[in-house]
Amino acid sequence: MSYDENQPPAARPRRIGRGNLTIAIAALVPTALAGWLVWQTMSGPEENEPPKVLPLPNGQATTGKPGSPTSSPSRTPAPPSKSPSKSSDGNNGGTGPLAGKVVVVDPGHNPGNFQHTSEINRLVDIGTNRKECDTTGTATADGYAEAEFTRDVSQRLRRLLEKQGATVQFTHDNNRAFGPCVDERARIGNKAKADAVISIHADGASVGDRGFHVILPALVKAGAADTTDIVGPSRELGTRIAGRFVRATGSAPSNYVGGGTGLDVRKDLGGLNLSTVPKVFIECGNMRDPKDAALLKDSAWRQLAAQGMADGIAGYLQG
């Protein structure tokens, strides 16, 4: 992603820093890794960020040329939600194994960000320093924007979680001209007293960089940031999501971040630094790699991605 807050300094490639993840390999469930091996057998080898995404005159954020109609992704429209504080149907959850649980889903970026560059470039406090309010996000070579991808997957995830009785809140859902800023995204989860928060993204790395990774909060105690209480629960949440994502999608863990574990630890993301509830980011794949892009643009794969996230969240919430 060219994250909402996310990315590291522009002087170095985005999100290629690695945390101390030596214990993460053991944490990933064996069945999940087995699923990855099956994927390898069948498919063969394979918060700053890569090139900035520039808006086209017609309003489409892209870094490449528009593709042909046959390469355009299928999209699932959904009505805008009136508020980020309620489930999509306006109730407070239902019956099922997740009844009484609150999950906040944060769709990375906003399709309108490119029209509000001055607003999203405004610096906000993320505890460790000050960073941009948000960014435009990245895009595939044929113009499928990260913000479109994240909103579609977020809506699919919401439906899956609500079927299990969870109360699902969005940080935004086509109801804002831009943003929200990364610090506000964190506050939404905190105010909801969420049992789990997931911020959904897709990366914008180099061609040949493939796979997904889940970003976990580092231990940060600076300014308004104190992640002491959420580091452990967030790691458990992220590990469960990574394992289930492998099983649901068949996608391999990132070959460029996380040392093959599918996990990365970051201390430069305001959405994690300022969170007081368990929270993770997920980079579902690399939009700049043709093979990953083909998956991200496929509606059937996006449903599997949402299913993997839902299964991981449910597993975490049910202990």
URQUI-V496632 format. One record per backbone hydrogen bond with DSSP energy under -1.0 kcal/mol. CO is the residue of the C=O (numbers start at 0). NH is the residue of the N-H. Records with the same first field share a line. If there is no record, write none. Layout:
CO: NH / NH
//
This chain:
2: 4
8: 11
18: 20
20: 23
22: 26
23: 27
28: 32
29: 33
30: 34
31: 35
32: 36
33: 37
34: 38
35: 39
36: 40
37: 41
38: 42
39: 43
53: 61
55: 58
59: 55
61: 53
67: 70
86: 89
90: 86
95: 98
97: 100
100: 166
101: 194 / 195
102: 168
103: 197
104: 170
105: 199
109: 112
111: 114
112: 115
115: 119
116: 120
119: 133
121: 132
123: 130
125: 127
128: 125
130: 123
132: 181
137: 145
139: 142
141: 66
143: 139
144: 148
145: 149
146: 150
147: 151
148: 152
149: 153
150: 154
151: 155
152: 156
153: 157
154: 158
155: 159
156: 160
157: 161
158: 162
160: 165
161: 164
163: 97
164: 93
166: 102
168: 104
172: 80
180: 184
181: 185
182: 186
183: 187
184: 188
185: 189
186: 190
187: 191
188: 193
189: 192
195: 103
196: 279
197: 105
198: 281
199: 107
200: 283
202: 286
205: 208
209: 254
211: 253
212: 282
213: 263
214: 280
215: 265
219: 226
221: 224
224: 221
226: 229 / 230
229: 233
230: 234
231: 235
232: 236
233: 237
234: 238
235: 239
236: 240
237: 241
238: 242
239: 243
240: 244
241: 245
242: 246
243: 247
244: 248
245: 249
251: 211
257: 260
261: 213
263: 215
265: 217
268: 271 / 272
269: 273
271: 274
277: 196
279: 198
280: 214
281: 200
282: 212
284: 202
285: 288
288: 292
289: 293
290: 294
291: 295
292: 296
294: 297
297: 301
298: 302
299: 303
300: 304
301: 305
302: 306
303: 307
304: 308
305: 309
306: 310
307: 311
308: 312
309: 313
310: 314
311: 315
312: 316
313: 317
315: 318
//
